[in-house]
Amino acid sequence: MAKWAKEAAEEAGAEVRLKKVEEYLDTTDANPGWQKYLDESKDVEVAETDDLIWADALLFSSPVRFGNVAGQMKKFFDAQGGPWSEGKLANKFVSAMSSAQNPNGGQEAVVKAIYTNVMHWGSIIVPIGYTDDSVYAQGGNPYGASGTATREGFANDLEAAVKHQAKRLVEITSKSLD
């Protein structure tokens, strides 16, 4: 999902930093899907607070863990107290997306939980809304693109919605910065 978003945002003219939050769980016994993710993302740099401060817009994504944001993402958000208290995260444009193993696994709850965090920062939320037919094809989640991940890939038509959401975020951010 992040790679699709990066591609679309760059096509829309944005300078993009693709980052991941730090992994802190012991993954020596990881399931095959998790191990595949770890292998495919080993060259992706870990996000730092400075990346948040640098960006005009942020697109967060978290897998669902027991109906909530993954602990790694929550730890990253919780570490932003300093820049938040200095107002360095206010007025950032933010959008979010998620994935889970089953269709009703908590994708909407995770996107909304991300939004709850960034509302405290004073960020400006840019949901995907019902702004493109791809939203319906991916399952109709207006808060942010969300996927149902299987071992074979995504079970829903997700790529177009992710790309639309990333482009929408770039367009709205660009209009506001002009």
KOLVEX-598610 format. One record per residue: residue number from 1; z, x, y of N, C-alpha, C in turn. Coordinates in steps of 0.1 Angstrom, whole numbers. Layout:
nr,n.zz,n.xx,n.yy,ca.zz,ca.xx,ca.yy,c.zz,c.xx,c.yy
NUM,Z,X,Y,Z,X,Y,Z,X,Y .
...
This chain:
nr,n.zz,n.xx,n.yy,ca.zz,ca.xx,ca.yy,c.zz,c.xx,c.yy
1,0,8,-12,0,0,0,0,9,13 .
2,8,19,12,9,28,24,-4,35,27 .
3,-11,39,16,-24,46,18,-34,36,24 .
4,-34,24,19,-43,14,25,-40,12,40 .
5,-27,11,43,-23,9,57,-27,21,66 .
6,-25,32,61,-29,45,68,-44,45,71 .
7,-52,42,61,-66,42,62,-71,32,73 .
8,-65,20,73,-69,9,82,-64,13,96 .
9,-52,18,98,-47,22,111,-55,33,117 .
10,-59,42,109,-68,53,115,-82,48,119 .
11,-87,38,111,-100,32,114,-98,25,127 .
12,-87,19,130,-84,12,143,-81,21,154 .
13,-81,34,152,-79,44,163,-65,50,164 .
14,-56,47,155,-42,52,156,-41,66,150 .
15,-32,74,155,-28,86,149,-16,83,140 .
16,-18,86,127,-8,82,117,-1,93,110 .
17,12,91,108,20,100,100,24,91,88 .
18,19,95,76,24,88,64,36,96,58 .
19,47,89,58,60,95,53,66,86,43 .
20,76,92,36,84,85,27,99,88,30 .
21,108,79,25,122,82,27,126,91,15 .
22,137,98,18,142,107,8,146,100,-5 .
23,142,105,-16,147,100,-29,160,107,-33 .
24,170,99,-36,183,105,-40,187,101,-54 .
25,180,93,-61,184,89,-74,179,99,-84 .
26,187,100,-95,183,109,-106,171,102,-113 .
27,160,108,-113,148,102,-118,143,108,-131 .
28,152,116,-138,148,122,-150,145,112,-161 .
29,151,100,-160,149,90,-170,141,78,-164 .
30,132,81,-154,125,71,-147,115,63,-157 .
31,113,51,-153,103,43,-161,89,48,-158 .
32,79,45,-165,66,51,-163,60,48,-149 .
33,63,36,-144,58,32,-131,64,40,-120 .
34,77,42,-121,85,50,-111,80,65,-112 .
35,79,70,-124,74,84,-126,60,85,-120 .
36,51,76,-122,38,76,-116,39,77,-101 .
37,47,69,-94,49,69,-80,54,83,-76 .
38,64,88,-82,70,101,-79,59,112,-79 .
39,51,111,-90,40,121,-91,30,120,-80 .
40,26,108,-77,15,105,-67,20,108,-53 .
41,33,107,-51,38,109,-37,45,122,-35 .
42,44,131,-44,51,144,-43,47,152,-31 .
43,35,151,-26,30,158,-14,33,151,-1 .
44,38,139,-2,41,131,11,54,136,16 .
45,54,139,29,66,145,36,76,134,37 .
46,89,138,38,100,129,40,101,126,55 .
47,104,113,57,105,108,71,118,114,77 .
48,116,117,90,128,121,98,129,112,110 .
49,141,112,116,143,104,128,133,107,139 .
50,129,120,140,119,123,150,106,116,148 .
51,102,113,136,90,105,134,91,91,140 .
52,103,85,139,105,72,145,104,73,160 .
53,110,83,166,110,85,181,96,87,185 .
54,88,95,178,74,99,182,65,86,182 .
55,67,77,173,57,66,171,59,55,181 .
56,48,49,185,48,37,193,49,25,184 .
57,44,26,172,44,15,162,48,21,148 .
58,55,12,141,60,16,128,57,5,118 .
59,52,9,106,49,0,95,58,5,83 .
60,68,-3,80,77,0,69,73,-7,57 .
61,76,-1,46,74,-8,33,85,-4,23 .
62,90,-13,16,101,-10,6,99,-19,-6 .
63,101,-13,-18,101,-21,-30,113,-29,-30 .
64,113,-40,-38,124,-49,-39,133,-43,-50 .
65,146,-42,-46,156,-37,-56,167,-48,-56 .
66,167,-56,-67,177,-66,-69,177,-76,-58 .
67,165,-79,-53,163,-89,-42,166,-84,-28 .
68,167,-70,-27,170,-65,-14,162,-52,-12 .
69,164,-46,0,157,-34,4,162,-23,-5 .
70,153,-14,-9,158,-2,-18,168,6,-11 .
71,178,11,-18,189,18,-12,185,30,-4 .
72,174,37,-8,169,48,-1,165,44,13 .
73,158,33,14,154,28,27,166,24,36 .
74,175,17,30,187,13,37,195,25,42 .
75,196,35,34,202,48,38,195,54,50 .
76,182,54,50,174,59,61,177,50,74 .
77,177,37,73,180,29,84,194,31,89 .
78,203,32,80,217,34,84,219,48,92 .
79,210,57,90,212,70,96,206,71,110 .
80,202,59,115,195,59,128,204,55,140 .
81,217,56,137,227,51,148,226,59,161 .
82,224,72,160,223,81,172,211,77,181 .
83,199,77,175,187,73,184,188,58,188 .
84,194,50,180,195,36,184,205,35,196 .
85,216,42,196,226,41,206,220,47,219 .
86,210,56,218,204,62,230,192,54,235 .
87,189,43,228,177,34,232,164,40,228 .
88,164,50,219,151,57,216,143,49,206 .
89,148,38,200,141,30,190,137,16,196 .
90,142,14,209,138,1,215,124,0,219 .
91,118,-11,218,105,-14,222,94,-8,214 .
92,98,-4,202,88,1,192,82,-12,185 .
93,69,-12,183,63,-23,176,65,-20,161 .
94,70,-30,153,73,-28,139,67,-40,131 .
95,62,-36,119,58,-45,109,63,-40,96 .
96,63,-49,86,69,-45,73,61,-52,62 .
97,62,-46,50,56,-51,38,64,-47,26 .
98,62,-53,15,70,-51,3,63,-54,-10 .
99,69,-50,-21,63,-53,-34,75,-54,-44 .
100,72,-62,-54,82,-64,-65,74,-66,-78 .
101,82,-66,-89,76,-67,-102,71,-81,-106 .
102,77,-91,-99,73,-105,-103,70,-112,-90 .
103,63,-123,-90,59,-131,-78,70,-135,-69 .
104,81,-139,-74,92,-144,-66,104,-134,-67 .
105,101,-121,-66,111,-111,-68,119,-107,-56 .
106,116,-113,-45,123,-110,-32,115,-103,-22 .
107,102,-103,-23,94,-97,-13,96,-102,1 .
108,97,-115,3,99,-120,17,113,-116,22 .
109,123,-116,13,137,-113,17,137,-98,22 .
110,130,-89,15,130,-75,19,123,-73,32 .
111,112,-80,35,105,-78,47,114,-83,59 .
112,121,-95,56,130,-100,66,142,-91,68 .
113,147,-85,58,158,-75,59,154,-63,68 .
114,142,-58,66,137,-47,74,137,-52,89 .
115,132,-64,91,131,-70,105,145,-71,111 .
116,155,-75,103,169,-76,108,173,-62,113 .
117,171,-51,105,174,-38,110,168,-35,123 .
118,155,-37,125,148,-33,137,151,-42,149 .
119,155,-54,146,159,-63,157,171,-57,164 .
120,180,-50,156,192,-44,162,187,-32,171 .
121,176,-26,168,171,-15,176,165,-19,189 .
122,161,-32,189,154,-37,201,139,-36,199 .
123,135,-35,187,120,-34,184,113,-47,185 .
124,100,-46,186,92,-58,187,85,-61,174 .
125,88,-72,168,83,-74,154,69,-80,155 .
126,60,-75,147,46,-79,146,44,-83,131 .
127,46,-96,128,43,-101,115,29,-102,112 .
128,25,-103,100,11,-105,96,7,-119,100 .
129,16,-129,99,13,-143,103,2,-148,94 .
130,-3,-160,98,-15,-166,91,-27,-163,100 .
131,-30,-150,102,-40,-145,111,-53,-141,105 .
132,-54,-142,92,-66,-138,84,-65,-145,71 .
133,-77,-148,65,-77,-154,52,-71,-145,41 .
134,-71,-132,43,-65,-123,33,-50,-126,31 .
135,-43,-132,41,-29,-135,39,-28,-145,28 .
136,-37,-155,28,-36,-165,17,-39,-159,4 .
137,-49,-150,3,-53,-144,-9,-42,-135,-15 .
138,-34,-130,-7,-23,-121,-12,-10,-129,-15 .
139,-11,-142,-13,0,-151,-17,6,-159,-6 .
140,2,-157,6,6,-165,17,19,-161,24 .
141,24,-149,23,36,-145,29,33,-141,44 .
142,37,-149,54,34,-147,68,42,-136,74 .
143,53,-131,67,62,-121,73,56,-107,72 .
144,50,-104,61,43,-91,59,36,-91,45 .
145,26,-83,44,19,-82,31,29,-80,20 .
146,27,-86,9,36,-84,-2,29,-85,-15 .
147,32,-76,-24,25,-75,-37,34,-77,-49 .
148,27,-81,-60,34,-82,-73,28,-70,-81 .
149,37,-60,-83,33,-48,-89,34,-49,-104 .
150,24,-46,-112,24,-45,-126,21,-30,-130 .
151,22,-28,-143,19,-14,-147,4,-11,-146 .
152,-4,-21,-144,-19,-19,-143,-23,-19,-128 .
153,-14,-22,-119,-17,-23,-105,-11,-36,-99 .
154,-17,-40,-88,-12,-52,-82,-18,-65,-88 .
155,-10,-75,-90,-15,-87,-97,-21,-97,-86 .
156,-20,-94,-74,-26,-102,-64,-36,-94,-55 .
157,-44,-101,-47,-54,-95,-39,-47,-90,-26 .
158,-43,-78,-27,-34,-72,-16,-40,-63,-6 .
159,-50,-56,-10,-56,-45,-2,-60,-50,12 .
160,-68,-61,12,-73,-67,24,-62,-71,34 .
161,-51,-77,28,-40,-81,37,-32,-69,43 .
162,-30,-59,35,-24,-47,40,-32,-41,51 .
163,-45,-40,49,-54,-34,59,-54,-43,72 .
164,-54,-56,70,-54,-65,82,-41,-63,89 .
165,-30,-62,82,-17,-61,89,-16,-48,97 .
166,-21,-37,91,-21,-24,98,-29,-25,111 .
167,-41,-30,109,-50,-31,121,-44,-40,132 .
168,-38,-51,128,-32,-60,137,-21,-53,145 .
169,-13,-45,138,-2,-38,144,-7,-28,154 .
170,-18,-21,151,-24,-11,160,-30,-19,172 .
171,-37,-30,170,-43,-37,181,-33,-42,191 .
172,-22,-48,186,-12,-54,194,-4,-42,202 .
173,-2,-31,195,5,-20,202,-4,-15,213 .
174,-17,-13,210,-27,-8,220,-28,-17,232 .
175,-28,-30,230,-29,-39,241,-16,-38,250 .
176,-5,-35,244,7,-35,252,9,-21,259 .
177,2,-11,254,3,2,260,-7,4,271 .
178,-17,-4,272,-27,-3,282,-22,-6,296 .
